Amino acid sequence: MSRVLQRTALFACAGAALLAGCGSSSLASLQAEATSIGEGGRSDGIERGEARAAGAGGAGGGTSVDCDEVSAELQAALDAAVADQGLPGAAAAVRLGACSWRGASGIADAEAKVPMRPDDLFRVGSITKTFMATLALMLRAEGRLSLDDGVSRYVEGVPDGEQISVRQILNHTSGIYDFTQSDEFWSAALSDPERAWTPRELIEVAASHPPYFAPGQGFAYSNTNYIIAGLILEAASGEPVGELLRARILEPAGLARTYLDGAEAALPGLVRGYGIDRGKLVDTTSAADPSAAGTAGALVSTTEDLTRFYRKVLDGELLGPAELAEMTTWMDARLGDVTGYGLGLSRRGSQLGPQYGHDGGIWGFTSSSYHAVDSDASITVLVNLEVGDARRIVDDMSDVLMMR
């Protein structure tokens, strides 16, 4: 694989490897570790009562927080992370109870020397998946689809589509090959960055490879699942997925700075995204067309919008109790510090208690957004470097909150 392919196939890192933290191990090795699902393969619900207070003043310790002091410490942590990781820039948002902070560090455009701003737009990669799963659960609540329906009821031409359920698509137990693992796909996508890919073409790439396992017999993160999910949403609703997303989530939740790239008009303010080649920054913002990520990863958003979204999902404002219970039925992902994967949602341990959210990686960008229900703490970090470690900065900021 060429340097450009190695660099820009980071969207593949937005697949299985993002769950363990990009760069922590090769995606091939992660796929080889696909876990079998037996009696211990799933668990249910949002865990509560597990936040560990750092003394009397720690998050969850019940002591009032000096919001100004915390804000200064969070900004210092962000500045330090940008310097330590050698990032072009990063933006972050944190909510802890009544305290709310947004910050930025570094640059949004290296060539023009434009400083990063807290409300800048980033590609957020696989965080898109939580939005798609939320839409599916909304339609399920209306009786417009069943999680146990075969995929073939909505989408023709999916291998084993009669045996694979909608649920298995959303929780990555379908066994379907991840199209972003195909060198042939990346060769085509990168040689013609303006090529628009249809969902059917991406599914055909996956169908040209054998499945990882029989439906329901393992867990393997696959971006193809959420390309298929987009087609399921359109078939079940009768609406284009971009319009469905805006009408059902973006407008009701007040996410004014979020859109699905390629499905609707772009907003101004997208920062430049970068890779590293021979020790130098390379602009990879437009390395491939957004349609190469589609409903698996083409969302553009801000730290504030993502923080608001995950709080609304997990606090039950967007989904009813039955749908939230479905979303938080966990498969044993066993990837890094992620302890479970539900329907478009990751669960991971932290000092703040269990955190729920998602990570993302796409050409030029990495992202991480998590909400700890126990401590009412939300942290979103967006980075404009595809080999950056946004989740590590989430952990740095969790440490700051634990010291309060």
MIPASE-61611 format. One record per residue (C-alpha): x, y, z. Coordinates in steps of 0.05 Angstrom, whole numbers, plus 5000, padded with zeros to 4 digits. Example, Ala and Ser with C-alpha at 12.3 -4.5 7.8 and 13.67 -1.06 7.14 Angstrom:
! residues 2
524649105156;527349795143;
END
This chain:
! residues 404
500050005000;502850694981;504351235032;498151605010;493950985018;496950835086;495651545107;488751655080;485850965093;485051245163;477651185150;479050445158;481750635227;474950945236;472650225231;474849695280;481150025304;477750655327;474650255383;481450105411;484350785394;487350905325;494450655320;493950185379;494249575335;493149395262;486149345238;487648655208;489548395277;483248695307;478848365255;482347715269;480247775341;472847815324;469547545387;464446985387;457847155419;455446655470;451846725536;456947245559;456847625494;451848165512;449548575571;444149075580;443049805597;446450415623;450650275685;449650755743;452750845811;459850675788;463151365785;469351385829;469952035866;476952315874;476252495946;470552935970;471653425914;471852945855;466652915801;460852535831;463152735901;457553225911;461853845921;460354495883;465154645825;468555305810;466855345736;471955895720;477555495752;475654865716;475355245650;482455485658;484854785674;481254485614;484255005567;491154855595;490054105585;487854225512;493854675498;498554155528;495453585487;496153975422;503454105438;504953395463;501753045403;504353545352;497253695328;495554255280;489654405325;483854155366;477254395394;473654135455;467254215494;465753985565;459453985607;459653815680;453053935715;451754685710;458754825683;459754895608;466255025572;468655055500;475755165478;480555125419;487955085409;492655105350;490755245278;484955095232;488855225168;496355125169;497655485104;493556095119;495456085194;488056135214;487255995289;482455455312;475855685342;471355305389;465455315340;469355075279;466654505237;470253835233;468953185196;467152705253;467652035218;464251445253;460651875303;455751885245;453751185264;450351395329;445951875289;444051325240;442450825296;438251355331;434251455268;433150705261;430650665333;425951245321;422950875262;422550245303;418550625356;413650825301;412950105276;416250275210;421749765218;423449195264;430449055289;429148325276;427148415203;431848115152;435848635114;433048375048;426248655067;429049355056;435349275013;436448784957;443148504937;446348445006;449847775014;446047355065;440947915069;435347445088;439347175148;442347835171;437748255215;437349005221;439848925292;446048555268;447449115220;447149635275;451349245326;456548985277;454848245285;452948155212;459747895191;459648325128;466548535102;468649255114;469449585047;474650065076;479349475082;479749395007;486149664975;482549664908;477250124937;482350614963;486350604898;480050804861;477651314913;484351664920;486051674846;479552054832;477952474894;471852784861;468652114845;461852044877;460551354905;453651054910;451850624970;450850044922;457950104896;460750084967;456449474982;459049134919;466149254943;464448885007;460748334971;466948174930;470247934994;468247345039;464547515104;468347505169;463546985198;456346745193;451047255214;450647315290;456846895303;461747435322;463148185327;467148545273;466449295263;464749425191;463350085157;459249715105;454049575159;452350315164;452350425089;446949885089;443550225148;442750865107;439050475053;434750135106;432850815134;430851085066;426750465049;423150465116;421751205118;420851365044;425351975054;432552135033;436952005093;439552725095;432452995100;430552475152;436552655194;434953395193;427553315207;428252795262;434652985299;438253605276;432554105279;428853825340;435353775380;437754465358;444054205323;444654795277;451954675258;451353945238;450053645169;451253005129;456353195077;454253015007;446852955027;445653705036;449054375025;455554465063;456055005116;461955485117;467455395169;470154695157;477354685182;482854375141;484653655158;491653375155;495852745150;503352675159;508052465104;515552425115;514752845178;510953405144;503553595147;499653425084;492753715072;488053125064;481453495073;479153305003;483052664994;476552294975;469352484963;464752485024;460551954990;466251475003;464151515076;456751635067;452151435124;458051075158;462151705168;460652335128;457652765184;460453455196;459353775264;462054185322;464054015394;457954365421;452954015375;455853325390;455853445465;448653655461;446853055418;449652515463;446552835525;439752845491;440352125469;442751845535;438052275577;432151995539;430052635502;430752335432;429151605446;423951265490;425850775545;424850165502;429150445445;434650675493;434649975523;435749685453;441350185439;444849995504;444549235496;451949115493;455848645450;462748445477;467348855433;473748715472;477649265437;482149695479;478350045535;471649965499;467849455540;461649405497;458349615432;450849715427;446949995369;451550535342;454150675412;460550495450;461350385525;468050495558;470550545629;473251195659;474651525725;468051905716;464251255711;462050885648;462251345587;457651265527;458951545458;463251415398;469951555366;471251735294;476951765245;476851985173;481852295124;484552905159;480852845225;479752445289;474152545339;471552285406;465052465442;462752135507;457652255562;458351965632;451351905659;453651785730;457352435738;453352835687;459952975651;460453045575;466853125536;467753215461;474453305427;475553425353;482453415321;484653615251;490053075244;488252375221;493452055266;491652485325;488852165388;482452515406;480451995457;486952095496;484952835503;478152615529;481852225582;486252825598;480053245609;476752695650;482752735696;481753485704;474453375723;476252825772;480753315810;474853775824;
END
